[in-house]
Amino acid sequence: VQRGLTADNIVWAFTDATGITNFWAPLTWLSIIIDYELYGMNAGGYHVTNLIIHIANSLLVLLVFYKMTGALWKSLFMAAMFALHPQHVESVAWITERKDVLSAFFWLLTMLSYAFYIKNPRIHLYIVTILCFVMGLMSKPMLVTLPFVLLLLDYWPLKRIQISNLSETTLIIYRHFIEKLPFFFLIIIISVAAFITQDKGDALPSITRISPLLRIENVAISYIKYLWKTICPFDLYVPYLFPRSIPLWSVIGSLIVIASVSIFAVKNVKRFPWFIIGWLWYLGTMVPVIGFVVIADQAMADRYTYIPHIGIFIIFAWSIPALLVQLPNRKAFLIIAATCSITMQSVIAANQVRYWKDSRSLFEHTTNIADSNYLAYNNLGLAYQRDGEIQKAIQSFQRSVQLNPMYFSAYNNLGVVEESIGNAQQAINLYKIAIRLKPEFKEPYINLAFILLHTGEIGQSIEYGEKAVLLDPTFTPAYIILGDAYKKSGYLQKSIQMYQKALQLDNRSDQAHSRIGDAYLKGHRIEDALFHFRTAVRINPSDMNYQRNLMKVIAVQAEIDKQITLTALELKQHPFSPDMHNKLGLLFKQKGKTEKAIIQFKKALSIRPDFTPALFNLVKTYIDNDNRTEIEPYLQKILDSHPGDSDYSYNIACLYAKLNDKMEAVKWLSRSIDDGYNNQVLMQTDTDLENIRGTDEFNDILKKMYLK
């Protein structure tokens, strides 16, 4: 999102973003990206956008039902209930529930354009209706039930379907169904795609963990619970966890209520047509989220009522006046009752909004109401951790694992907190428990890699980092940790490769820019180091370490520029000095001016063709820039000029190692030992040998040196 509204990001919203939301919602992503362009990281702006869309939706409810029914006050009551119902707080106050408000916006626009099409059946209005529907599907797949709702609206209030004898009614319904075939083709495609992406994203624990019988039982009681919370919206919280068991009496009671209301609706289909439409609207639009398929262990969620509530509000708005038709002063009573109801909803909603101030407030509220909610305790622990209240965080995570000993994420989070207060071994044990409970959970692998790196277990750190990459090749932190581990073990070039992979995945990672800058500085690539340190500071200007690193590399660059100036002045006095040209070439190479460095090395060799330092530096420069075709003649000159010299044999081994010619590198390294080379410390740390270090042959050479 923070990359802004670019062509690549538009493509990302339509493709790879699915892996984050677990369903296709490109318009939702694009709306959030546009918000970033408008507001940056100012959270208030995103809330304003959600609120604006919600207000628009409330006005559309008024407009749509007034257009279809002509009943202004009933439509106004519906719109007010929709705007202010406390269960809708979650959809509006939670920024990333943009998909709820945005998809509802296009849902209502589809209904409005459909109403215009019915009044004036022109092809362009039908196309507009289809387009609004597609835009809704691109915001959230919840719109899969909309074509069925349009069929309901054909009966009431549009009165396109008249109930007479069975055959005629069936024929009329069939015709209207055929009219909506394009809608149904679209929902089949979206439904299949939604299931595949959610299953791929591991958002569906239902099939293996939650029995089909328990899910069906939960469906029955959830319909009644949602109804109850619609009428009495108290004790709302997030998340409502899936129950481990459900009493049989509550299931039977719920089924009786559903059946009774359904029978009443069918029996009074002609007398109260709005009742069956509102009831079927509620039952039908709840189907995608009612719990047949369980998403992330949630039995219910207040946000799921955003569209289904409209069906209940239809029943309220039309049934209550119809039931009180004989009441004296009926109009005054209805106005007072509606005002009281809306005022009550407003007060409760205002109170509910307070809990959404921050994560701490939200999950403290949840744990106060539902003390057995392990997920809320885990999330509360994360909030305490961010606030620096470590003991409270530990207690919350411990409560989470006490409530659900199989909850892997809480073990991982508890490990992070224990690590932060110096309990390294305790943290390692907790990370390993998290991995044992869920081997495909990537976070504890990278946490283990980090802690093992800083306790000196570099080999194990690399092992766990590589496992994290295998689990998720797009896991940026894993590449950063691997880069740190390789750098610490002397594999500078390999560490740079890891940081480069991290930056390919996330070019705005200040950590990756800072780390690769440090690696380039160690490798004397000053210009590259300067670029990445500057980028890290630009991304995160408040980090003082980045500022210090930048100042350090600027000072190094200034010193190199000074040396270049002085060396150039000396060259004017000694233009035929190969040593001066070689020195100037090395300075240019440090600055990253490869072409200028090569020119100076070649000038040194033009003066003295057997000048070994320039030969070595020229070959190294070609190798560093992956230009291997130029090096053979220069390498042969080195071989011919210093036979039997252990230092040169060692350096030739380094050149072959950088060429990844392991056999030749080992051969020349062994020869250097035979010639008397004995710098074991350099051999074990030299970055030029990183391609062969750790091999059996290299270890044999170390033993050979030791025995000698």
Summary of the structure (lengths in Angstrom):
residues: 708
radius of gyration: 34.8
end to end distance: 60.3
largest distance: 117.5
contacts: 2290
relative contact order: 0.04
helix: 76%
strand: 1%
